[in-house]
Amino acid sequence: MRTAWCVVGLLSSCLAIAAVLVGCEGGGDSGEGTPVDIAGTWKGTYTIAGYGSYNCVVRLTQDGKNVSGTVQVEQSIPVTGVVEGNRVSLTIGKGAVYEANVEGTVDGNTMNLTGSDRDGHSESYQLTRS
C-alpha cells in the first residue's frame, strides 16, 4: 500500500511540473507572438569569416511579420524576411550572386544576427537602430 501512495505522489508531482511548463509556454523571450517593430535604419558591423568586418547600413520596412529592405556594405543588396516576436529571420540577396540566410533576435534598439552565405562562410551582423 505504501508503494502505491509513493507512485501516486510521484505522478502528482510530475503532473504539477507539466502544468507549470505548459503555463510558461509561449511567454517570455520565446520569440513567438506579436512581431516587434524592426522598421527603420540600422547601422553596425557585418563580419564574414575569413574576410573581416565591414561597416553596414540596413534599411527595413515591415508589414506585420513580413520584412523587406536593403543591406548596404559595398553595394546595396535586397533583403526579405520575417519577424516572430523578437526573433528575426532574413534572406539577403535572394537569387543574386551573393545570398545568405541569417537569424537572431532584437532587444530594443539592438539586433544581432548570425548565419551563413551559400558558400558556407559564417557571418554575423551587430546592429543598432539609428
Buried (B, 14 or more C-beta within 10 A) or exposed (E): EEEEEEEEEEEEEEEEEEEEEEEEEEEEEEBBEEBBEBBBBBBBEBBBEEEEEEEBBBBBEBEEBEBBBBBBBEEEBBBBBBBBBBBBBBBBBBEEEEBBBBBBBBEEEEBBBEBBBEEEEEBBBBBEBE
